[in-house]
Amino acid sequence: MSNSETFIDEVTEEVRKDKLLGYMRKYGWIAVLVVLMIVGGTAFSEFRKAQSEGAAQAVGDEILVALEIDDDQGRAAALQAIDVIGPAAAVTGLLTAANLTEIDDISGAAGALDAVALDADIPQVYRDLAALKSVMIKGDTLSIEDRRTMLADLAVAGAPFRVVAQEQLALISVEAGDIDTAVTQFAALAQDAEATRGLRERAFSMIVALGGDIDALVGNINATETLDN
């Protein structure tokens, strides 16, 4: 390679380096900013995570302190005083209702449950549980039709407490004197795959108490199981 070619290569290389340095001086701050954003975002995420965990722990501590109070009224008041939202609000609301029920403050317990049931920030499963318990503790302070209407939404397919709501509907039929309907409802529960053993046993007991044909029901169950197999 001639001296002139070597000289040209060296000049070209120097120009390339100068351009690279120029680009770095001009645009290097973007790379630095990206790095800072990544590092800062990670740090912020960890901070928020730690903050959330710290807040959850603080709420848990407050609930435990409240539960250590000796009397139900005091526990209920302490639980209601805890400032929370979301699932934590469901926990405090349900615990408040349980304590108020113990001292026969049905109105207060129902109010606590209704607050949970109507809170859009609380997951649906807790809202359904609160609504179910609210209907159950209000009992005959509500009309039969009102209770049926409230339970109907909780007894639909896919609802988390469907079989419990259906049992309550069957008991309402008994209360209303509609024995045939009650027997049919309890028979359906006795054959429901999602029903617990305890619920099935209660259903069988109610069918017997109401004069239903338990032998026919058992035969239907056995026939169904045979077909399924």
C-alpha positions in Angstrom: 0.0 0.0 0.0 1.4 3.4 -1.0 2.0 6.2 1.5 -0.8 8.2 0.0 -3.3 5.4 0.4 -2.2 5.0 4.0 -2.5 8.7 4.6 -6.0 8.6 3.2 -7.1 5.7 5.4 -5.8 7.4 8.5 -7.6 10.6 7.6 -10.8 8.7 6.9 -10.5 6.9 10.3 -9.9 10.2 12.1 -13.0 11.7 10.3 -15.0 8.7 11.4 -13.9 9.1 15.0 -14.6 12.8 14.9 -18.1 12.1 13.6 -18.7 9.4 16.3 -17.6 11.8 19.0 -19.8 14.5 17.5 -22.8 12.1 17.5 -22.0 11.1 21.1 -21.8 14.8 22.2 -25.0 15.6 20.3 -27.1 12.5 21.1 -25.3 10.9 24.0 -27.7 12.4 26.5 -30.5 10.3 25.0 -28.7 7.1 25.8 -28.0 8.4 29.3 -31.7 9.4 29.7 -32.8 6.0 28.6 -30.5 4.3 31.2 -31.7 6.7 33.9 -35.3 6.0 33.0 -34.8 2.3 33.2 -32.9 2.5 36.5 -35.3 5.1 37.8 -38.4 3.1 36.7 -37.0 -0.1 38.4 -36.3 1.9 41.5 -39.8 3.5 41.5 -41.4 0.1 40.9 -39.5 -1.4 43.9 -40.4 1.7 46.0 -44.1 1.4 45.1 -44.0 -2.4 45.8 -42.3 -1.8 49.2 -44.8 1.0 49.9 -47.8 -1.3 49.1 -46.4 -4.1 51.1 -45.7 -1.7 54.0 -49.3 -0.4 53.8 -50.8 -3.9 53.7 -48.7 -4.9 56.7 -49.9 -1.7 58.5 -53.5 -2.5 57.8 -53.0 -6.1 58.9 -51.5 -4.9 62.2 -54.5 -2.6 62.7 -56.9 -5.5 62.1 -55.1 -7.7 64.6 -55.1 -5.0 67.2 -58.8 -4.5 66.7 -59.5 -8.2 67.0 -57.7 -8.3 70.4 -60.3 -6.0 71.9 -62.3 -7.9 74.5 -65.9 -6.9 73.6 -67.7 -7.3 70.3 -68.9 -3.7 70.3 -65.4 -2.4 70.8 -64.0 -4.7 68.1 -66.7 -3.7 65.6 -66.0 0.0 66.3 -62.2 -0.4 65.9 -62.6 -2.4 62.7 -64.9 0.3 61.3 -62.4 3.0 62.1 -59.7 1.4 59.9 -59.4 3.4 56.7 -59.1 0.9 53.9 -60.3 0.2 50.3 -60.6 -2.9 48.1 -60.2 -6.4 49.6 -59.1 -5.1 53.0 -62.4 -3.2 53.2 -64.2 -6.4 52.6 -62.3 -8.1 55.4 -63.0 -5.3 57.9 -66.6 -5.1 56.8 -67.3 -8.8 57.1 -65.5 -8.9 60.5 -67.5 -5.9 61.7 -70.8 -7.5 60.7 -69.8 -10.8 62.5 -69.1 -8.9 65.7 -72.3 -6.8 65.5 -74.3 -10.0 64.9 -72.9 -11.4 68.2 -74.5 -8.5 70.1 -77.7 -8.8 68.1 -77.1 -5.5 66.4 -78.7 -6.8 63.2 -79.2 -3.3 61.7 -75.6 -2.4 62.2 -74.4 -5.8 60.9 -76.6 -5.5 57.8 -75.4 -2.0 57.2 -71.7 -3.2 57.3 -72.5 -6.0 54.9 -74.5 -3.8 52.5 -71.6 -1.4 52.4 -69.3 -4.2 51.2 -71.9 -5.6 48.8 -72.3 -2.2 47.1 -68.6 -1.2 47.0 -67.4 -1.3 43.3 -63.8 -1.3 44.4 -64.2 -4.7 46.2 -63.8 -7.9 44.2 -67.1 -9.5 43.2 -66.6 -12.7 45.3 -66.6 -10.6 48.5 -69.5 -8.5 47.4 -71.5 -11.7 46.7 -70.6 -13.1 50.1 -71.7 -9.9 51.9 -75.0 -9.8 50.0 -75.7 -13.4 50.9 -75.0 -12.9 54.6 -77.0 -9.7 54.6 -80.1 -11.5 53.3 -79.5 -14.3 55.8 -79.2 -12.1 58.9 -82.1 -9.8 57.9 -84.3 -12.8 57.8 -88.0 -12.1 58.1 -87.4 -8.4 58.5 -87.6 -8.6 54.7 -90.6 -9.8 52.7 -90.4 -13.3 51.1 -90.5 -11.7 47.7 -87.7 -9.3 48.5 -85.5 -12.1 49.8 -86.2 -14.2 46.7 -85.3 -11.3 44.4 -82.0 -10.7 46.3 -81.0 -14.3 46.3 -81.9 -15.0 42.7 -78.9 -13.0 41.5 -76.7 -15.1 43.8 -78.1 -18.4 42.7 -77.3 -18.2 39.0 -74.9 -20.6 37.3 -71.3 -19.7 37.9 -72.0 -17.6 41.0 -69.5 -18.5 43.8 -72.2 -19.1 46.4 -74.8 -20.5 44.1 -75.7 -23.7 46.1 -75.9 -21.8 49.4 -78.2 -19.2 47.8 -80.3 -22.1 46.3 -80.6 -23.7 49.8 -81.9 -20.4 51.2 -84.4 -20.2 48.4 -85.6 -23.7 49.2 -86.0 -22.7 52.9 -88.0 -19.6 51.8 -90.3 -22.0 49.9 -90.8 -23.9 53.1 -91.6 -20.7 55.0 -94.1 -19.7 52.3 -95.8 -23.1 52.6 -94.9 -24.1 49.1 -93.9 -27.7 50.0 -93.8 -29.2 46.6 -91.5 -26.5 45.3 -89.3 -26.8 48.3 -89.0 -30.6 47.9 -88.0 -30.1 44.2 -85.4 -27.5 45.2 -83.9 -29.7 47.9 -83.9 -32.7 45.5 -81.9 -30.6 43.0 -79.4 -29.6 45.7 -79.1 -33.3 46.8 -78.0 -34.1 43.2 -75.8 -31.0 42.6 -72.2 -31.9 42.0 -71.1 -28.6 43.5 -72.9 -29.1 46.8 -70.9 -30.0 49.8 -71.5 -33.3 51.7 -73.0 -31.3 54.6 -75.4 -29.4 52.3 -76.5 -32.6 50.6 -77.2 -34.2 53.9 -79.3 -31.2 55.0 -81.2 -31.4 51.7 -81.9 -35.1 52.2 -83.1 -34.4 55.8 -85.4 -31.6 54.6 -86.9 -33.9 51.9 -87.7 -36.5 54.5 -89.1 -33.9 56.9 -91.3 -32.5 54.2 -92.6 -35.9 53.3 -90.8 -36.3 50.0 -90.0 -39.6 48.3 -86.4 -40.2 49.3 -86.3 -43.6 47.7 -87.3 -42.2 44.4 -84.6 -39.5 44.7 -81.9 -42.0 45.6 -83.0 -44.1 42.6 -82.7 -41.1 40.3 -79.3 -40.2 41.6 -78.0 -43.8 41.1 -79.5 -43.9 37.6 -77.8 -40.6 36.8 -74.4 -41.8 38.1 -74.8 -45.0 36.0 -75.4 -43.1 32.8 -72.5 -40.8 33.6 -70.2 -43.8 34.0 
